[in-house]
Amino acid sequence: MRDALPAAERLLTSVIRNPAFILVLVTAPIVLVLIFGFIFGGAIALPGESSGGQTYREFLLPGLLVMTASNIVPSMVSAAKENHSGLTDRFRSLPISRAAVPAGSALATLVYGVISFSIMMICGLVVGWRIRGSLADTLLAMLILLLFQFSASWIGMYLGYLFDDEETAGQAAILAIPPGMVSNVFVPTESMPAWLGTIAAWNPLSSVAAALRELFGNPSAPTGGAWPLENPVTASLIWTLGLLAVFVPLCTLRYARAGR
């Protein structure tokens, strides 16, 4: 941690000096809420919505938060860029822990995440989303969200260190889209074919989205008897810790050998 904090500070300092990144960081959450909440949301209705029950925007907001948290593309491209530029080699020559630079990057993404999530939640409140859970549940939901983003950033960095340059990593970014589509982020899993709904139910994104909906007191969807959706908070924590247990050592080992 002593070595990781300066690495995180390095990234945050570079962000402050990058107006384009700040613009994307601020506007992307707003655009997502407006596009999916008003354009696509107008064509999607949940059971009971027409009779004054659950609304799609309240169902959607937790899913958009999870999609933002699971976005591995920035971490992947950043790691590939540093690997290609030789910066990774320079860091490896320093007398610091091999996990310091990846850990610093993951910590910096938590800061980005707090900003993005706050803007998205404010925008959601404006368009009709509400937090109906208790303060303790809301804080637990935010903790789960940040932990999931922390774990996702390690996945992105590991994949980034596998690429030779950021252009290749950018082209591979399209592979990050299917996990969000095959989940309950945008629609309930019951609307999918049975085999696809089973896959979606065991998708980590579905567990986290269901956990946020439960903790925020937002509309949920039928679970279909799937254990992760019936116990979303527990499942989310298991998924998050499992991803960290796998990708922290993998990413650290790959970082130590990147470019060789």
N, C-alpha and C positions, 0 to 999 in steps of 0.2 A: 504493500500500500504506500510505503514511503516513496518508492520509485514510481508508482503509478500516478500519484497525484500531480507531479510536474508534467507527466505525459498528457494528462487530461487538461491541464492548464494550457499546454501548448496548442491543443486543438481548439479550445474555447477562445483563445487569443486570436487564432487565425480566423475564426468565425466572425468575431467582432470587426475584423478588417475586410470582410467579404460581404458587401451590401447585397449581392445577388442571392447569396445563401440565406441571408436574413429575410429577404423579400419572399423567397420560396417557403421558408419556415413559417412565416406569418400568414401568407395567403393560401397555402395548400389546404390547411384544415377547413378554412371557410369555403373554398371551392368544393371540397368533398361533400360537405354538409348540404350545400345548395344544389349540387348536381344530383346526388342520390336522394336527398330529401324531397326535392320539388319536381325534378324532371322524371327520374325513374320511379320515385315513390308514388307519383300520381297513377302509375299503372299497376301498383302492387297493393293489395289489401289483405289484412290479417283477419282471421275469423273473429267476429264480434265487433269489428271496427265500425261497420255501418250502423250498428245499434248503440253507438256511444261507448263501446268498450275500448280495448287496447288500440293504439294508433301505430301506424307503421314507423313514424319518425321516432317514437319512443323505443320501438324495437330496434331501429336502425342505429341510433347513436352509439350504444355500447359496441356494436359490430364495427363501426367506423373507427372507434378508439383502438380496437384490437387490430384492425388492418394497419393503422398507423404504427402501432407498437411492433408489428411483425414485419415491417418493411426492412428487409435486409440489404436492399440495393445500395443505400449510401455507405454502409460499412463495407460492403463488398467492393465497391468501386474505389473507395478511399484506400483500402488495404492493397488492392491491385496497383493503384497509382504509386504508392510509397514503395512497393516492391519493385516496380518498373524503373522508378527514378533513382534507385540506389539508396534511398533514405533508410530503408530497412537494414541495409548492410552497415550503415553508419551507426544506427542505434545498437546493432548487435555488437559493435566494437566497444561500446561503453560498459563500464563495470556495474551493470544493473541487472535485475532479475529478467529472465527471458519472458516472464509473463507481464512485465511492467507496461510495455507499450500497448499490447492488446487490452490489458485491463484499463489503462488510461483512456483508450478509445471508447471502451464500453461505458466507463463512468461519464465521459463527456456526452454520450448519447442519452443518458438519463436527464441531463440538463436540457438538451434539445426536446426530450420527450415531455418534460414538465411544461415547457412553453407551448408545444403543439397541443397537448391534451387540454391545457387551460383555455387556449383560444377556441378549440373545437367544442368544448363544453359550454363556453359562453355563447358561441354561435348556436349551439343546440338549444340552450335556454331561450334564445330569442325566437326560434322557430317552433317552440312548443314542447321541447323535451323537458322532463322534470325528474329531479332526484327525490324519490319517495321513501327511501330507506333511512335508517338512523345515521347519525354522524359516525358511529363506530363502523357500521357496514360500509359507508362511503369511503372512509379511510382505508379499510381493508381492500375494497375494490381498487383504489388507486395503488396500493402496495402491490397487489397482484399484477396490475397492468404494468407498473414500472419493472417489476421482477421479470415479467415475460419479455419486455423490450430488452432488458439487460441480457437475457439468454439468447434472444434473436440476434443481437449484435455480434455475439461470439460466432454464431453460425455464419453470418455475413462475412466476418473477417476471415474465418477459416476458408470459405470458398474464394474470397479475394486473393488470399495467398497462394491459391492453386493456379491463378491466371498469371500470364506474363505481362499483361498491360491492362490499363483501365478500359480501353476500347472493347477488348474481348469480354471483360466483366460487364460492361454496359450492354452488350449484345445478349449476354446470358441472363440479363435481368428479367427477361420475359418468363423465365422458368419460375420466378417467384410469384406469378399471378395465379396459377391453378390452385395452390393450397387455400387461398382466400375465396375462390369460387366454389370449391368443393367443401363447404362448411355451412354453418348456420349464421354466418355474418350478415348476409343480405336477405336470405329467405329461410323459413323453417325447413328442417331436413325431411319432414313428412311430405313435402311437395316433390321430392326427388324419387326416382325409382328405388325399390327396396335395397338393391345391392349398393347403389351410390349413396343412399341415405345412411347405410351402415358405415361406409368409409368416412362420410362427413361427420357422423356422430363421434368417431374416434379420432378426429382431427384435433390437434391441440388448440387451434383457433376457435373451434366450436366450444370447447370446454371453457376457455377464458371468456368468450362472449356470453355464454350462458351464466357464468359466475357473476359477471358484471351486471347482467340484467336482474339476477336474483338479488344482489346486494344493493343495487340502485332502486329496486322496487319497480322495474320496468317490465313491460309485457314479455312473457316467455313463450315457448312453443312446446308442443307435445314432444316428449323425450323418446317415444318408441321403445321404452324399456332399456335403453342404452345406459350402462352404468356411468360413463363420464358426464352425461347430460342430467342424470338424476342426482349426481353428487358433484356438481361443477366446481365448487370451491376446492374440495379435496383433490379432484382430478387436475385442476389448474396448477396447484402447488406441486403435485407429483410430476406433471409434464415439465414444469419449469425447472425443478431440481434435477430431473432426469436429463434434460437438454444441457444444463450446465455441467453435469457430471461427465457427459460425453464430449462436449465441444470445447470446454475450457482446456483440458489436456491436449486434445487434438489440435486446437488452434495454436497453443503454445509450442507444441512440437513442430508444427508446420512453419510457424514464424521463425523458429530457430534454424530451419533449413531452407527458408524461402530464397529463391533466386539461385540456389546451388544445383 
